[in-house]
Amino acid sequence: MDIVRNPDGTLVVPVQQERQHDTDESAEASSGGTDGEATQANAKPATRLIHPGEGGYDEALADWDLQQNPERAPVISTATGRQDAMTLVNAVATSPDHAVAAAVKALEHPEATGEALRHVLVGGVHSVEDFAAELAEAKGGEPLPAHETTKIIGEVLAELDR
């Protein structure tokens, strides 16, 4: 099952449920024995909805992005791409209408920007926090919360992949 990214930024991720072991009493009742083995019927895959800022969101978003293009080479961030990424995230964050499409369209180096943002995601939550702090230092103001930064990155990557 693939990860699904919803328009609101939430992710639906597959989760393997833990196997349930039969107790001695239930195993005897259902099979006539007490082997204590887990049944496959109890290990059905399920899904979980993860919101930006929740534990595991950054990793799931990075997995979703990789799922969009599994043939993509490993992510490499360049100085130009990182500068453009900071400018883009700042523009979206400060835009009154949160205009992702317009900001992406204005990019001079969209591939480098996308790679820089992917590089931030691959690094996990601490990388996102560091990116937000670097952005605040470069552009002024307070750092964006990590969940907001991650959500904007996800929206930008979705727009770049269109």
N, C-alpha and C positions, 0 to 999 in steps of 0.2 A: 504494500500500500504506500502511496506517495504522500508527502506532506502537502497540505493545501493551505495557501495564503488567502485569507479573506480580505475584502476591500477595506475593512476597518483595521487591518494590520495583524489581527489575530491569526494564529496558525493552528491547524488541525493536524496533530502528529499521531502516528500509529504507536501504540503502547502494547507490549506483550504482557498480558496479565500473568500474575504468579500462578504456578500450578497449585492446585488444592490437593492435599494428600488426604486420602480416605482415613477416617479413624478406624480403629479396630472393629468397632460395632457396626459402622456403616459399610465397611468392606465385607464383613461377614454376611450382613443382610443382603447385599447386592450381588456378591460373587461366591459366597460360600467359603471364602478363605480370608486370610489376614496377611496378604503380601505387602500392604502398606505402600504400594506404588502409586504415583500420581496418575490420574487419568488424563488422557489427551483432550477429552471433551471439556475439561475444566480450564484449559489453557488457550482459550479463543483470543484472537487479537482484538483490541479495542482501540479507541481513539481518545485523545485528550486535547482540549482547547487551551492554548497558551496565549496569554496576553503580553504585550510589550511590558517589560519590567519584571516578569515572573522568572523564576529560576528555570534555566534551560532554554529561554527564548532566543538568546543570541546564537547559541549552538544550533538550534532548530532552524533559525533563519539562514544561517550559513549553509546548512544541509539543504534547505529548500532552494537556495540560490544555485548550489552545485547540481541539484536535481534538474534545474532548468536547462543546463548545458553540461552534461557529464563529460563531454570531450574537451572541456576547457582546460588549458594548461594551469599549473599551479599559480596562485595569485602572487603578483609582484607589485609593490607600490613604488611609484616614482615620486620625486619631489614635486614635479608639475602636477601630477595626478592628485597628490595629497593637498596641494594648495587649492586646486580647483574643487576638490571634494569639500574642503572647509568652507570655501566661498559658497558653494551650492547648498550645503546643509544650513549655513547661516541665512542664506536668502530664503529658503523654504521656511525655516523656523521663525523668521521675522516678518514674513509675508502675511498680510491680514487675511488673505484668502487661501493660504497654504498651497500656492500654485506650483506644484511639482512639475507638471508637464512643461510649463513655460520656462522654468528654471533649467530643466534638462535640455530643452531645445536651444537655450542660449549657450550651452557648453561649447568651448573651443576644442577640447580633447575628451569626448565622452568615454572612449575606451579606457583611457588612463584614469579618469575619475572613477569609473566603475570598478576598476582593479583596486584602486586605493580604498574605496569603501568596502570591497570584499575583504581586503587585507585587515581592515579594522574589525570586521565581523569574525573572521577566522581566529583572531586573537582573544575572543571572548569578552566578557563583561568588563574586565579591567582595561582592555584595549579600547573599548567604547568610552569608558570613563576618561581615559587619558586623551582620547581624541576630542571629547567635549571640553576638557580643561584646556587643551592646546587651542581649540577654536575660540574659547572665551578670552584667552590671553591675546590671541591675534586680532580678534574683532572687538574686544571689549565686552564688558558685562559679565554676568554670572554664567557658569557652565550650565548647559542644558542637562536635565536629568538623563541618566543612561537609557531609561526606557523610551524617552522621547527621541533621543538621538537614534536609537536602534530602529524605532518606527519610521523615522524620516529616511534612514538608510534603506530600509526595506521598500518603501514607496519609490525611492529613486531607482533602486535596482529593478523593480518591477517595470517602471517606465522605460529604463534603458533596454530591457529585454523585449520590449514591444516592437 
